[in-house]
Amino acid sequence: MEITLDKIDLQILNIIQANAKISNADLAKEVKMAPSAVLERVRKLEQKEVIKGYTTQIDPLAVKQTMLAFIFIRTSVGFACSTNAATLLAALPEVQEVHHIAGEDCFLIKVRTADSSSLMRLMRDELRKIPEVSSTKTTIVLETVKEQQQIIIPEK
């Protein structure tokens, strides 16, 4: 099902993405509409799952999650890439993202842990338990220059 968004919807998405804590009254002022009309639009965007949720960005260093790594995972089922493996990977609390990718590997996951020993524990104790995982390649991040969840919202 294709979702149609008009110029006002796109404006609302841009504003909410920049500041999810904006009040409905302030949002209404920014898009020059009545608060009740804006609230209805936001509810419709939530119902259509255009807006999937609201989150808080927390500095990983503040909560001692200093190790960031990307792990390429190859599965024994090859290109078919087990949905069971994807589900099990996604269930691990250290795993922030799971991507099914093209190429020799099947998945690319983003993980955050406290340190290298906790990363090793994750790989030895958790990834090894997933039957379809046949091999991994890990890239450890030394420095993050840019990291964001925001996407580019086109203007109509």
Rosetta silent file (secondary structure, phi, psi, omega in degrees, C-alpha in Angstrom):
SEQUENCE: MEITLDKIDLQILNIIQANAKISNADLAKEVKMAPSAVLERVRKLEQKEVIKGYTTQIDPLAVKQTMLAFIFIRTSVGFACSTNAATLLAALPEVQEVHHIAGEDCFLIKVRTADSSSLMRLMRDELRKIPEVSSTKTTIVLETVKEQQQIIIPEK
SCORE:     score description
SCORE:     0.000 S_00000001
   1 L     0.000  123.417  179.701    0.000    0.000    0.000 S_00000001
   2 L   -83.338  135.380  179.757    1.483    3.313   -1.085 S_00000001
   3 L  -100.484  127.969  179.089    1.270    6.159    1.397 S_00000001
   4 L  -100.877  125.838  178.419    0.580    9.620   -0.004 S_00000001
   5 L  -118.365  132.396  177.791    2.013   12.549    1.903 S_00000001
   6 L   -93.869 -177.357 -175.781    1.222   16.151    1.087 S_00000001
   7 H   -60.144  -39.875 -179.949    3.342   19.245    1.705 S_00000001
   8 H   -66.186  -43.484  177.569    1.916   19.778    5.223 S_00000001
   9 H   -57.130  -44.801 -179.247    2.612   16.146    6.199 S_00000001
  10 H   -65.273  -37.429  176.107    6.212   16.554    5.040 S_00000001
  11 H   -62.596  -46.513  179.833    6.544   19.808    7.005 S_00000001
  12 H   -59.204  -45.212 -179.870    5.206   18.089   10.126 S_00000001
  13 H   -61.907  -42.843  177.944    7.655   15.207    9.682 S_00000001
  14 H   -60.592  -44.261 -177.815   10.601   17.599    9.277 S_00000001
  15 H   -68.626  -46.536 -179.191    9.665   19.527   12.398 S_00000001
  16 H   -65.893  -37.293  179.078    8.967   16.461   14.551 S_00000001
  17 H   -63.611  -37.049  179.504   12.157   14.773   13.398 S_00000001
  18 H   -74.432  -31.810 -177.680   14.176   17.817   14.492 S_00000001
  19 L  -151.214   91.444 -178.374   12.342   18.101   17.823 S_00000001
  20 L   -67.879  -16.254 -179.075   10.114   15.222   18.924 S_00000001
  21 L   -89.805    2.845 -178.637    9.299   17.118   22.130 S_00000001
  22 L   -60.488  138.698  179.160    7.639   20.033   20.309 S_00000001
  23 L   -73.246  156.836  177.880    4.201   20.810   21.679 S_00000001
  24 H   -61.240  -37.988  179.846    1.180   20.417   19.445 S_00000001
  25 H   -63.493  -44.532  179.201    0.477   24.159   19.809 S_00000001
  26 H   -67.635  -38.173  176.696    3.997   25.090   18.656 S_00000001
  27 H   -61.473  -43.993  179.464    3.820   22.566   15.807 S_00000001
  28 H   -61.053  -40.610  178.034    0.512   24.085   14.712 S_00000001
  29 H   -62.418  -42.740 -177.531    2.058   27.580   14.712 S_00000001
  30 H   -64.119  -36.525 -179.195    4.974   26.396   12.578 S_00000001
  31 H   -97.601    3.139  176.354    2.722   24.867    9.904 S_00000001
  32 L    57.326   52.806  177.601    0.117   27.653   10.246 S_00000001
  33 L  -136.860  167.085  175.747   -2.801   25.363   11.066 S_00000001
  34 L   -69.939  142.303  179.380   -5.245   24.871   13.924 S_00000001
  35 H   -54.414  -38.443 -179.640   -3.878   22.657   16.726 S_00000001
  36 H   -64.915  -38.230  179.277   -6.772   20.195   16.352 S_00000001
  37 H   -68.953  -38.962  178.705   -6.042   19.762   12.619 S_00000001
  38 H   -67.562  -43.000  178.539   -2.337   19.211   13.267 S_00000001
  39 H   -59.324  -41.195  178.311   -3.066   16.708   16.027 S_00000001
  40 H   -64.201  -41.572  177.841   -5.316   14.780   13.650 S_00000001
  41 H   -63.529  -44.100  179.231   -2.606   14.737   10.976 S_00000001
  42 H   -62.167  -43.037  178.327    0.001   13.495   13.456 S_00000001
  43 H   -60.951  -41.133  178.085   -2.365   10.744   14.626 S_00000001
  44 H   -65.319  -39.594  177.778   -2.960    9.663   11.017 S_00000001
  45 H   -64.566  -35.451  176.196    0.808    9.606   10.370 S_00000001
  46 H   -69.699  -43.348  179.802    1.195    7.418   13.467 S_00000001
  47 H   -62.545  -38.622  178.808   -1.659    5.098   12.406 S_00000001
  48 L   -77.764   -3.414 -177.902   -0.140    4.697    8.928 S_00000001
  49 L    61.584   28.693  168.825    3.204    3.981   10.678 S_00000001
  50 L   -72.381  -44.248  170.433    4.916    6.830    8.842 S_00000001
  51 L   -94.260  112.231 -175.305    5.830    7.950   12.363 S_00000001
  52 L   -91.594  -13.541  179.780    7.035    4.722   13.953 S_00000001
  53 L   162.504  178.300  179.883    7.821    6.116   17.398 S_00000001
  54 L  -126.578  132.944 -176.936    9.576    8.766   19.406 S_00000001
  55 L  -129.650  167.808  175.024   13.026    8.238   20.895 S_00000001
  56 L  -115.586  133.243  176.885   15.629    9.962   23.013 S_00000001
  57 L   -87.889  121.846 -179.093   19.240   10.144   21.861 S_00000001
  58 L  -113.964  135.331  177.728   21.569    9.188   24.696 S_00000001
  59 L   -66.507  115.901 -178.116   25.319    9.684   24.591 S_00000001
  60 H   -58.020  -32.395 -179.695   26.726    6.115   24.617 S_00000001
  61 H   -66.881  -32.456 -179.659   29.803    7.285   26.522 S_00000001
  62 H   -65.074  -26.684  179.866   27.629    8.600   29.354 S_00000001
  63 H  -111.108   23.966  173.306   26.319    5.067   29.952 S_00000001
  64 L    57.579   37.852  173.878   29.724    3.438   29.441 S_00000001
  65 L  -106.299   73.803 -169.641   28.938    1.883   26.056 S_00000001
  66 L   -88.196  -15.549 -177.745   32.298    2.808   24.558 S_00000001
  67 E   -98.531  120.291  175.606   32.764   -0.049   22.057 S_00000001
  68 E  -117.609  130.189 -179.599   31.026    0.311   18.696 S_00000001
  69 E  -143.678  153.255  172.526   31.438   -2.427   16.115 S_00000001
  70 E  -115.033  132.260 -177.342   29.918   -3.612   12.870 S_00000001
  71 E  -122.572  122.261  173.136   29.785   -7.354   12.333 S_00000001
  72 E   -85.909  132.167 -176.785   29.298   -9.021    8.965 S_00000001
  73 E  -123.322  129.263  174.857   27.589  -12.369    9.425 S_00000001
  74 E  -105.014  138.531  179.706   27.540  -15.256    7.009 S_00000001
  75 E  -111.609  159.792 -178.825   24.943  -17.975    7.498 S_00000001
  76 L   -72.235  -17.143  179.669   24.987  -21.640    6.607 S_00000001
  77 L   -90.336    1.994  174.824   21.828  -21.227    4.532 S_00000001
  78 H    66.508 -138.396 -172.859   23.567  -18.800    2.191 S_00000001
  79 H   -58.932  -28.106 -177.957   21.580  -16.298    0.184 S_00000001
  80 H   -60.546  -25.888  178.408   18.295  -17.418    1.735 S_00000001
  81 L    44.466   96.271 -176.936   19.365  -15.706    4.987 S_00000001
  82 L   -52.222  127.438  173.996   17.405  -17.341    7.739 S_00000001
  83 H   -69.549  -26.853  175.303   14.590  -15.274    9.222 S_00000001
  84 H   -62.529  -46.192  178.595   15.250  -17.259   12.413 S_00000001
  85 H   -61.716  -43.240  179.735   18.803  -15.908   12.525 S_00000001
  86 H   -60.923  -42.909  179.433   17.548  -12.374   11.885 S_00000001
  87 H   -64.190  -44.198  179.867   15.029  -12.679   14.723 S_00000001
  88 H   -66.834  -38.927  176.595   17.630  -14.049   17.130 S_00000001
  89 H   -63.203  -45.738 -177.946   20.129  -11.319   16.204 S_00000001
  90 H   -64.355  -25.424 -178.456   17.512   -8.603   16.672 S_00000001
  91 H   -78.061  -15.286 -179.295   16.664   -9.965   20.128 S_00000001
  92 L   -74.106  126.125 -175.063   20.191   -9.388   21.475 S_00000001
  93 L   -61.880  -29.469 -179.696   20.206   -6.183   23.557 S_00000001
  94 L   -74.586  -19.277 -178.093   23.661   -5.127   22.340 S_00000001
  95 E   -81.863  117.636 -179.646   22.523   -5.286   18.712 S_00000001
  96 E   -92.770  -29.817 -178.923   21.258   -1.886   17.607 S_00000001
  97 E  -144.437  145.058  173.733   20.658   -2.660   13.928 S_00000001
  98 E  -130.520  121.877 -179.707   20.246   -5.770   11.772 S_00000001
  99 E  -122.996  129.087  171.424   20.501   -5.410    8.001 S_00000001
 100 E   -82.471  121.677 -172.486   20.002   -8.162    5.432 S_00000001
 101 L  -120.413  160.132  175.029   22.647   -7.362    2.834 S_00000001
 102 L   -87.252  154.800  178.592   23.653   -8.381   -0.671 S_00000001
 103 L   115.324 -163.471 -177.023   27.037   -9.979   -1.295 S_00000001
 104 L   -66.340  -36.060  179.480   28.982  -12.798    0.301 S_00000001
 105 L   -89.120  163.712 -175.997   27.681  -12.064    3.772 S_00000001
 106 L  -102.048  -40.950 -177.887   24.072  -12.283    4.787 S_00000001
 107 E  -129.808  152.339  168.523   23.694   -9.747    7.602 S_00000001
 108 E  -124.605  122.974  178.772   25.409   -6.621    8.826 S_00000001
 109 E  -118.679  149.056  175.205   24.755   -5.792   12.461 S_00000001
 110 E  -108.175  126.623 -179.101   25.680   -2.749   14.522 S_00000001
 111 E  -127.240  148.759  173.173   26.544   -3.496   18.134 S_00000001
 112 E  -126.725  131.742  176.678   27.451   -1.419   21.175 S_00000001
 113 E  -138.138  174.854 -178.480   29.147   -2.864   24.233 S_00000001
 114 L   -71.405  -38.153 -174.416   31.100   -1.565   27.205 S_00000001
 115 L  -164.097 -177.227 -176.913   34.508   -2.741   26.007 S_00000001
 116 H   -66.690  -33.146  179.453   36.379   -5.288   23.916 S_00000001
 117 H   -69.486  -35.425  176.914   35.910   -8.089   26.447 S_00000001
 118 H   -72.824  -30.101  173.309   32.137   -7.629   26.442 S_00000001
 119 H   -65.242  -43.896  178.739   32.217   -7.603   22.631 S_00000001
 120 H   -62.714  -41.358  177.774   34.140  -10.876   22.707 S_00000001
 121 H   -61.463  -42.323  177.470   31.640  -12.317   25.189 S_00000001
 122 H   -59.548  -45.704 -177.640   28.771  -11.330   22.864 S_00000001
 123 H   -68.855  -44.686 -178.801   30.457  -13.026   19.936 S_00000001
 124 H   -70.753  -45.961 -171.703   31.481  -16.179   21.843 S_00000001
 125 H   -90.006  -33.251 -173.839   28.407  -16.651   23.991 S_00000001
 126 H  -102.819  -52.062 -178.283   25.540  -15.202   21.972 S_00000001
 127 H   -64.151  -35.590  179.824   26.364  -15.220   18.265 S_00000001
 128 H   -65.087  -25.505 -179.805   27.744  -18.741   18.530 S_00000001
 129 H   -72.941  -17.792 -177.936   24.388  -19.960   19.910 S_00000001
 130 L   -82.477  112.310 -170.611   22.623  -19.039   16.660 S_00000001
 131 L   -57.982  -34.814 -175.207   22.756  -22.285   14.639 S_00000001
 132 L   -77.538  -15.779 -177.868   22.725  -20.669   11.180 S_00000001
 133 E   -72.106  117.800 -179.076   25.710  -18.361   11.863 S_00000001
 134 E  -103.711  -29.342  176.615   28.694  -19.892   10.082 S_00000001
 135 E  -160.391  160.463  178.478   31.196  -16.999   10.234 S_00000001
 136 E  -136.673  153.137  170.768   31.650  -13.379   11.266 S_00000001
 137 E  -131.851  124.643 -174.520   33.911  -10.467   10.337 S_00000001
 138 E  -111.406  134.212  173.458   34.103   -7.650   12.851 S_00000001
 139 E  -117.021  121.192  179.870   35.057   -4.041   12.254 S_00000001
 140 E   -95.155  132.910 -179.192   35.696   -1.983   15.376 S_00000001
 141 L   -83.389  127.737  177.925   35.009    1.749   15.162 S_00000001
 142 L   -87.463  -37.379 -179.047   37.869    3.940   16.368 S_00000001
 143 L  -154.332  139.568  176.887   36.058    7.279   16.091 S_00000001
 144 L  -103.492  121.167  179.334   32.585    8.350   15.005 S_00000001
 145 L   -89.343  -39.074  179.224   32.492   11.479   12.868 S_00000001
 146 L  -149.110  134.372  175.898   28.747   11.423   12.182 S_00000001
 147 L  -147.888  122.608  179.831   25.946    9.240   13.452 S_00000001
 148 L  -151.518  156.537  176.078   22.295   10.070   13.033 S_00000001
 149 L  -103.461  -13.145 -176.447   18.918    8.469   12.674 S_00000001
 150 L   -68.660  142.943  178.330   17.314   11.367   10.843 S_00000001
 151 L  -112.137  161.403  177.239   16.422   10.867    7.203 S_00000001
 152 L   -78.312  124.011  178.597   16.087   13.372    4.394 S_00000001
 153 L  -104.558  117.908 -176.872   12.447   14.323    3.956 S_00000001
 154 L   -69.035  154.900  172.738   11.780   15.672    0.462 S_00000001
 155 L   -95.209  141.496  179.680    9.875   18.858   -0.162 S_00000001
 156 L   -81.254    0.000    0.000    6.908   18.583   -2.513 S_00000001
